[in-house]
Every structure is written in structure tokens, then in C-alpha cells.
Amino acid sequence: MTDTTTDTIDRLAGLAQGNPSFTTRHEREKVALATQACEDLLLGNQLDSVLTQAERLVLAAEQARVSGVAALEADYRARAEALSDAISPELRTILDQQGARTGNARMDAMLHFVRTLALNPAESDQAALLAIPAAGLSLNDTVLLAQLIGFVAYQVRLLVGVKAMSDMGGVADTPAAEPAAAAPFVHPANLPPPGEPLRRNGFTSETLDWKAWLEVLTPDTATPEQQHVLEVSHPKAKTMDFYLLLARQPQVLLERSKAFNAIMYAPGGLSRAEREVAATAVSRSNGCVYCASVHAQRFEQLAKRNDVMAQMFDDPDTAGTNARERAIIQSSLVLTRAPGSFGVQNVQPLRDAGLSDLEILDMLHSAALFGWANRLMLNLGVEIYISA
């Protein structure tokens, strides 16, 4: 089991063995281990990168500050300050003057990227990304920065979610409530039948492609480590820009894939379909057309209906065909838009709707994860519609 003294989420959320929320969290031990492994890699001192550990810690602290999560900001700030000899004048400016620019083109390009993506990933664009290598960062380190921002977006949301569960008073063995009897499902007449593309308000359930804005790897000339990661990441990874770009940081991609799989495919707990509801709600709120298309399609395949997806594409704030869906969507939206304000008041409706504590944790994992996924998709490339 994870050591609570070295697990950042447990430590900052105040979880300890014997605490019901600790017990619930570690029913998903693979997620806890993968989350900490990602942090250790992205913010430790083992990576071969010109983006120094001190720079990464300061940028992570700045992202947590902009996100309104003071506990994580303070933790990363303290870890950066402990590297006192590595704190340059530019980093000192960031630490001491909230929102300041440093006058260093490389650092300011990264700062702009971090501050923009902290809460509003759709507001960044190709120009903001390309400004980073133009200011002197390699393509590999630009991908590292994007992964760092994505991870911190996930981590701040996971932290506040787990803390809210603990503050609510978790009960580790809370059984899921039996769903109320429902009338037989009748497909809405105004929607295409499941299996046909749903297209509404600029969002779709059809299969899309994605094109990277940075040069991707050529599989034949990739290193053995990169080749291995491509082989284990996805059956089509060697032909997909997303994986061919992220494989520039093979260790990070490998750890991220472990976290993704542990969150989206773990047995028991929240149903696969309801995890897709949370993923799509976050993607819709963030404006990530690509992720919304993938996970709306997966929901439809699992649930054999598309009504709630149509509702989310139209207006996520009013979406949900039943109390469980409405609670999942509303909690996901607050976690996405305002993690600093997320608390018991956003978790209690999930329990009131009948979700067990493990189901609530699965929902929080899914919603937080897509804070990471959306930032990669929105800010490293663009979705492409496939011609019929």
C-alpha cells in the first residue's frame, strides 16, 4: 500500500490509515500509485531535460495558485524553495510577485502557457504553443511542459475532490443505493438512433482524427524505449499523432497511460458508462471537441442510448436524464471550472443520488483525468473531421 508520508494526495488531504476516505481511496491502489509515480517523474530530478526541477516546481506552484488550490501551491513552493541554489532571479520573481512577468522570453512563454491553461484550456492556441520552442525550449521539453501542465490540472482537481470526500465523512463500505424503478427507455424522436453520428452545437459523436502542431516522431527512427512505449500504449499508436508526439517523453507517456487505464477501466465501482458521462461533461465544458466525440461515442456503445450526450452538447449545466447523471455532471462541471471552490457541497449530492463512496471516487478520478486529457488535445494539436 502507498506510504502516506510520500503520497502527496493523502498527505495534503489529511488522509491516514483507518480514515474511511483513505480506505476508499486505496481500493483504487493502482490509481494512487500511478498518480504519485507521475508526480515523482514530472517534478523529481530524474528526467534528462533542460527544464530544471526548480523551474518545474515553480511552474507547478504557479498553476496551483491560479487554480485556487493553496495547499498544493504551498507544497510545491516549499519544495522549490528547498532548492535555494537553483532559484534564479526569474524564478524568484514568480515566487514573490503574483502574476508578474520575468522579462526572460523563454520563462515568460512558459508562464503564459501555464496561466492560460490552468483554468481555460480552450483559450490557448497554436501560437501560444509554438512560442515555447521559438523561445528556446526543445520539442521534447515542450512536450514535457505540456504533460506537466496536464498533470497538475489533474492533481489539483483530485486533491480537492478527495479532501471534500474526507470532510464529508466518508464511509468506506457505503453500499450503492438501489436505483428507483424507471419506465422503459424510449429513444427521443428528435435524435439520430444510437450508432449514427450525433451532431449538435459544434460537438459530435462521430470518429475524428487529430493533428499535432509539433513535429511527431517517425516510428522507424524512434529509440528502443520510444518504440516500446508506442507498442504498449495503443494498438494504433504508431500511426496516431497523439502518441507519436507524446512518445517524445516516453517515461511520462508510460506512467500517464497507467493512470488512465486504472481510472477508466477498473472493475466495480462506478459503471463504465457513468465514467464516460463525467469524461464527456468535462470535455464539453473545456471545449474539447475531440475528447467529447470519443467519450460520447463510448457512452453510446455502453449504454445503447445518446440522450444525455445530446443534452450535454446542447447545455451541460442542465443535462442529465436522472438524479445520478445530473449529480455526476454538476460535480464534474464545478471541479472543472472552479477547483478552488470545490467542497462538501459538491460531493454530498452524489451521495444523495445514491452513489457509494467508491463510485464517488471513480467519478472524481474520471473528471480530474480529463482535465489532463483535454489540455493535451486542445493545446498540442487540433481535431480533424474525417471525410465520409
C-alpha positions, -999 to 999 in steps of 0.1 A, spaced: 0 0 0 11 36 -6 32 52 21 11 82 34 42 102 41 53 102 5 19 102 -12 11 139 -19 -27 135 -22 -30 115 11 -7 140 29 -23 172 17 -59 158 21 -51 147 56 -58 110 50 -43 83 72 -48 46 77 -80 40 95 -97 70 79 -127 58 58 -118 81 29 -82 67 30 -97 32 28 -119 41 -1 -91 58 -20 -68 28 -17 -94 5 -31 -81 21 -62 -45 15 -53 -33 14 -89 -46 49 -94 -29 61 -62 4 45 -72 2 58 -108 -7 93 -97 23 95 -74 46 79 -100 36 107 -124 43 134 -99 77 118 -90 87 117 -126 74 151 -137 86 170 -106 116 150 -95 152 152 -106 155 121 -127 144 135 -161 170 144 -187 158 179 -195 170 215 -197 137 223 -179 152 222 -144 135 206 -114 133 241 -98 116 255 -129 91 227 -130 83 231 -93 78 268 -96 56 265 -127 35 238 -108 32 261 -78 21 289 -101 -5 267 -118 -19 256 -84 -21 293 -74 -40 303 -105 -63 273 -99 -71 284 -64 -57 254 -46 -35 269 -19 -24 236 -3 -8 223 -34 7 258 -42 23 259 -8 37 224 -11 53 230 -45 66 264 -34 82 248 -3 99 222 -24 112 248 -48 125 270 -20 144 240 -7 164 241 -39 176 275 -29 208 274 -50 187 266 -81 163 295 -77 172 320 -105 162 357 -103 134 349 -128 120 321 -106 123 344 -75 102 370 -94 75 343 -100 75 332 -64 75 367 -49 53 387 -73 19 371 -82 11 373 -118 44 390 -127 64 386 -159 101 380 -157 115 397 -188 130 363 -198 114 353 -232 117 315 -225 103 317 -190 75 342 -200 64 320 -228 61 291 -204 43 312 -178 18 324 -203 11 288 -213 7 277 -176 -15 306 -166 -38 303 -196 -42 266 -193 -47 265 -156 -85 272 -159 -92 279 -196 -75 254 -218 -96 264 -249 -82 299 -247 -47 288 -257 -39 282 -293 -12 271 -317 6 304 -314 10 301 -276 24 266 -281 48 275 -309 61 304 -288 77 280 -264 101 262 -289 106 296 -305 118 309 -272 144 282 -269 128 250 -255 134 218 -275 104 199 -289 109 172 -263 109 197 -234 79 215 -249 60 181 -247 73 178 -211 59 212 -202 25 202 -217 24 170 -198 34 188 -166 5 213 -170 -19 185 -178 -8 165 -147 -11 195 -123 -46 202 -137 -55 166 -128 -37 167 -94 -53 199 -82 -88 185 -90 -81 151 -75 -68 167 -43 -98 190 -37 -122 161 -46 -105 137 -22 -104 164 5 -141 171 1 -149 133 5 -128 133 37 -145 164 50 -179 149 42 -171 120 64 -165 90 42 -180 56 50 -157 31 33 -183 4 29 -213 25 19 -234 4 -4 -247 19 -36 -284 27 -34 -307 6 -55 -319 26 -85 -355 35 -85 -377 17 -109 -378 36 -142 -401 35 -172 -389 16 -202 -364 38 -222 -380 54 -252 -355 69 -277 -362 106 -283 -377 112 -317 -355 142 -324 -322 123 -321 -304 100 -345 -305 64 -334 -275 50 -315 -248 42 -339 -254 72 -361 -234 104 -355 -248 129 -331 -240 164 -342 -251 194 -320 -238 228 -312 -204 222 -327 -199 188 -309 -202 154 -323 -201 117 -315 -186 108 -349 -150 95 -351 -125 123 -355 -88 124 -363 -62 147 -346 -32 165 -360 -3 176 -339 11 212 -341 46 200 -333 68 175 -353 60 140 -343 83 110 -341 90 87 -370 84 52 -357 112 37 -377 138 61 -362 124 62 -326 146 50 -298 141 15 -284 124 30 -253 101 51 -275 93 20 -297 84 0 -266 61 27 -252 44 31 -286 38 -7 -287 22 -8 -253 2 24 -254 -24 17 -281 -28 -8 -310 -26 21 -335 -1 43 -316 25 41 -344 0 58 -368 -15 83 -344 -1 118 -340 -11 120 -303 11 90 -293 38 99 -318 41 133 -302 38 123 -265 64 95 -270 90 123 -272 87 118 -234 83 80 -232 86 76 -194 59 102 -189 36 87 -215 40 53 -199 31 65 -165 2 86 -178 -12 55 -196 -11 35 -164 -31 62 -146 -56 65 -175 -62 27 -177 -65 24 -139 -91 52 -138 -113 43 -168 -112 5 -168 -110 -6 -131 -137 -32 -123 -165 -25 -100 -174 9 -86 -189 35 -110 -202 19 -142 -181 24 -173 -209 43 -189 -211 68 -160 -174 73 -161 -179 83 -197 -206 108 -186 -181 125 -163 -154 125 -190 -178 140 -216 -191 166 -191 -155 179 -185 -146 178 -222 -178 197 -231 -171 223 -205 -135 227 -216 -145 229 -253 -125 198 -263 -144 186 -293 -121 156 -299 -124 141 -263 -161 148 -262 -165 129 -295 -146 98 -283 -163 96 -249 -198 104 -262 -193 75 -286 -181 52 -259 -210 61 -237 -234 53 -265 -217 19 -271 -220 10 -235 -255 24 -226 -271 19 -260 -285 55 -259 -274 90 -267 -300 112 -249 -277 125 -221 -249 132 -246 -273 153 -267 -283 172 -236 -246 179 -227 -238 190 -262 -267 215 -260 -262 227 -224 -242 208 -199 -255 229 -170 -290 215 -174 -280 180 -186 -289 146 -171 -317 122 -176 -319 111 -139 -306 121 -105 -274 102 -108 -264 117 -141 -273 152 -130 -252 149 -99 -223 135 -118 -224 162 -144 -228 191 -120 -200 179 -97 -178 174 -128 -185 209 -140 -176 226 -107 -144 205 -104 -135 216 -140 -143 253 -138 -135 262 -102 -115 236 -84 -106 261 -56 -143 263 -46 -150 226 -48 -160 211 -14 -185 190 5 -214 209 -11 -204 194 -45 -199 159 -32 -230 155 -10 -254 155 -40 -236 125 -53 -242 105 -22 -278 118 -21 -283 105 -56 -272 70 -44 -235 68 -53 -214 48 -30 -181 63 -18 -161 42 -43 -184 53 -71 -179 89 -60 -141 84 -61 -144 69 -95 -163 99 -107 -138 123 -93 -109 103 -109 -127 105 -143 -134 142 -141 -99 151 -129 -83 129 -155 -100 147 -183 -86 180 -170 -53 164 -182 -65 148 -214 -83 179 -226 -52 201 -221 -31 178 -242 -57 176 -270 -65 213 -271 -30 226 -268 -8 203 -287 -29 200 -319 -64 201 -334 -92 178 -342 -97 168 -378 -131 158 -393 -127 127 -415 -143 129 -449 -172 105 -455 
